[in-house]
Amino acid sequence: LIENIKTATTPVVLHVYDVGHNSKIHTLNEVLHTTSVGGVFHGAIEVYGKEYSFGHSPNKKQSGIFPCPPAGCPLHTYRESIYLGDCQLNKKQVLAVLTKLKPDWMGHTYNLLRKNCCFFSHEFAIELGVGAIPEWVYSLADIGAWTNQFVLRKETPDKTEPRASFRKTWRSVEENHDGSHPHNFIGDMTLAHVMAVRLQRKYRTRRDEKGMAEAGVRRASRGLYDGEGFELI
């Protein structure tokens, strides 16, 4: 990873976290990560010394894209980093990509299963020109979304659908977890996401208040900001 970054003009790195700070989520991810199911992850893309991800905001006019120090999101537990490639873009070009993405990634459109941080990271990486992120980062959400559509329709999923190994994987979870009912993992997973969204909302509010106080000065000195006056790069 370090050697790739040193030789790249504009390195792009995916940072993967276990969602929240719940040890059971880490245990679940350790088991699921060995399968095609993936795990319960938070994802963020680093470029030019900051990582960018996507989260919920109740404000319909606020972007869900937010920056953090690389591998330093306070809402989740850092897991690993994956070098994606050299996008060879300058800072203004990266900002143009973020600006292009912003309308489609407003905070109120966040959805745990269908439009989360991992899907944003996937699209951001593609737009930067370094290709898709590893499928295992978001595959569990894909499974959840696929299952959820049948729950909402009160239908039974077709057993011939992809991800047939999901049932087998849960048997593996039952054999390796701490003895509590496997359904408790789902509850822990959901709770961890909910708590992370709440913490993120508080974090963004504090950041917004500070940013707005400085926005005038920052806009005058540099032009690389989003529509709300916050530095993107």
C-alpha positions in Angstrom: 0.0 0.0 0.0 2.7 2.5 1.0 4.8 1.8 -2.1 1.8 2.2 -4.4 1.0 5.5 -2.8 4.6 6.8 -3.0 4.8 6.1 -6.8 1.3 7.4 -7.7 0.6 11.0 -8.8 -2.9 11.1 -7.1 -3.4 7.9 -5.1 -6.9 6.8 -4.3 -7.4 4.6 -1.2 -10.5 2.9 0.1 -10.8 2.9 3.9 -13.0 0.2 5.4 -14.4 0.3 8.9 -16.6 -2.0 11.0 -19.8 -0.1 11.5 -20.0 1.7 14.9 -18.0 0.5 17.9 -19.9 -2.6 18.8 -17.6 -5.6 19.4 -20.3 -8.0 18.1 -20.3 -6.3 14.8 -16.5 -6.9 14.6 -17.1 -10.5 15.4 -19.8 -10.8 12.8 -17.6 -9.2 10.2 -14.7 -11.6 11.0 -17.0 -14.5 10.2 -18.8 -13.0 7.2 -15.6 -11.6 5.6 -14.4 -15.2 4.9 -17.5 -15.7 2.7 -19.1 -14.1 -0.3 -21.5 -12.3 1.9 -19.0 -9.6 3.0 -19.9 -7.8 6.2 -21.3 -4.7 7.9 -18.9 -2.1 6.8 -18.5 1.7 6.5 -16.6 2.8 3.5 -14.8 6.0 2.6 -12.5 7.1 -0.3 -9.3 9.0 0.4 -7.8 11.4 -2.2 -5.6 14.4 -1.6 -5.2 13.7 2.1 -8.8 13.5 3.1 -11.4 10.7 3.0 -14.9 11.3 1.7 -18.0 9.3 2.6 -21.8 9.6 2.7 -24.2 9.7 5.6 -27.7 10.8 6.6 -28.9 14.3 7.2 -32.5 15.4 8.0 -31.9 18.6 6.1 -33.1 18.1 2.5 -30.8 20.9 1.3 -27.6 19.4 2.9 -25.2 17.2 1.1 -24.6 13.8 2.6 -21.0 13.8 1.4 -18.6 14.6 4.2 -14.8 14.7 4.8 -12.7 13.1 7.6 -9.0 12.6 8.2 -7.8 9.5 6.5 -8.8 6.3 8.4 -10.0 8.7 11.2 -13.8 8.6 11.1 -14.9 8.9 14.8 -18.2 7.1 14.2 -16.8 3.7 13.2 -14.0 1.3 13.9 -11.1 1.3 11.4 -10.5 -2.0 9.8 -8.2 -1.8 6.7 -7.2 0.2 3.7 -7.1 -0.8 0.0 -5.2 1.0 -2.7 -7.5 1.5 -5.7 -5.2 3.2 -8.2 -3.9 6.5 -9.4 -6.6 8.8 -10.7 -4.0 11.4 -12.0 -6.5 14.2 -11.3 -5.6 17.6 -9.8 -7.5 19.0 -6.8 -9.9 21.1 -9.0 -10.7 18.0 -11.0 -11.5 16.0 -7.9 -13.7 18.8 -6.6 -15.5 18.8 -9.9 -16.2 15.1 -9.5 -17.6 15.7 -5.9 -19.7 18.6 -7.2 -21.1 16.4 -9.9 -22.0 13.7 -7.4 -23.5 16.1 -4.8 -27.1 16.4 -6.3 -27.5 12.6 -6.3 -26.1 12.1 -2.8 -28.1 14.5 -0.5 -28.2 13.5 3.1 -31.9 12.9 3.3 -31.7 10.2 0.5 -29.5 7.9 2.7 -30.8 4.4 2.9 -29.2 1.7 5.0 -29.7 -1.0 2.4 -29.9 0.7 -1.0 -27.9 4.0 -0.8 -25.3 4.0 1.9 -21.6 5.0 2.4 -20.3 1.9 0.6 -22.4 2.5 -2.5 -21.2 6.1 -2.5 -17.6 5.0 -2.2 -18.2 2.6 -5.2 -19.5 5.4 -7.4 -16.9 7.9 -6.3 -14.1 5.5 -7.1 -15.6 4.9 -10.6 -16.0 8.6 -11.2 -12.4 9.2 -10.2 -11.4 6.6 -12.9 -9.8 4.0 -10.6 -12.6 1.4 -11.1 -15.0 -0.3 -8.7 -14.4 -1.0 -5.0 -14.3 -4.7 -4.0 -17.8 -6.2 -4.0 -17.4 -7.7 -0.5 -17.5 -4.2 0.9 -21.2 -3.7 0.0 -22.5 -7.2 -0.8 -24.3 -7.7 2.5 -26.4 -4.6 1.8 -27.2 -6.0 -1.6 -28.5 -9.2 0.1 -30.5 -7.1 2.6 -32.1 -5.0 -0.1 -32.9 -8.1 -2.2 -34.5 -9.8 0.9 -36.3 -6.7 2.0 -38.2 -6.4 -1.3 -39.8 -9.8 -0.7 -40.6 -8.9 3.0 -42.4 -5.8 1.9 -44.3 -7.7 -0.8 -44.9 -10.6 1.6 -43.4 -13.0 -1.0 -41.0 -15.8 -0.7 -37.6 -15.2 -2.4 -36.8 -17.5 -5.3 -34.4 -20.1 -4.1 -32.6 -20.0 -7.4 -31.6 -16.4 -6.8 -27.9 -15.5 -6.4 -26.5 -15.5 -2.8 -27.8 -19.0 -2.1 -24.9 -19.5 0.2 -26.4 -16.9 2.6 -28.2 -19.6 4.7 -25.0 -21.6 4.8 -23.1 -18.6 6.0 -25.5 -17.9 8.8 -24.9 -21.5 10.0 -21.2 -20.6 10.1 -22.1 -17.5 12.2 -24.1 -19.7 14.6 -21.1 -21.9 15.1 -18.7 -19.1 15.7 -20.5 -16.4 17.6 -20.7 -16.0 21.3 -23.7 -18.1 21.9 -26.5 -15.6 21.6 -29.3 -16.1 19.1 -28.1 -15.2 15.5 -31.0 -12.9 15.0 -29.5 -10.7 17.7 -26.7 -10.0 15.3 -29.2 -8.4 13.0 -30.5 -6.3 15.8 -26.9 -5.3 16.8 -26.2 -4.4 13.2 -29.2 -2.2 12.8 -28.7 -0.6 16.2 -25.0 0.2 15.3 -26.1 1.8 12.1 -28.8 3.9 13.8 -26.4 5.0 16.5 -23.8 5.9 13.9 -26.3 8.0 12.0 -27.2 9.9 15.2 -23.6 10.5 16.1 -22.9 11.6 12.6 -25.7 14.1 12.8 -24.3 15.6 16.0 -20.8 15.6 14.5 -22.0 17.4 11.3 -24.0 19.9 13.4 -20.9 20.9 15.4 -18.8 21.0 12.2 -21.4 23.1 10.4 -21.6 25.7 13.2 -17.8 26.1 13.1 -17.7 26.0 9.3 -20.3 28.7 8.9 -18.5 31.0 11.3 -15.4 30.7 9.1 -17.1 30.3 5.7 -16.8 34.0 4.6 -13.1 34.1 5.3 -12.5 30.7 3.7 -14.5 31.6 0.5 -12.4 34.7 0.1 -9.1 32.9 0.4 -9.8 29.8 -1.6 -12.5 28.5 -4.0 -12.5 24.8 -3.3 -15.7 24.5 -1.2 -19.0 22.9 -1.4 -22.3 24.8 -1.7 -22.5 25.1 2.1 -19.1 26.7 2.6 -17.2 23.7 3.8 -13.8 22.8 2.5 -13.8 19.6 0.4 -10.1 19.4 -0.3 
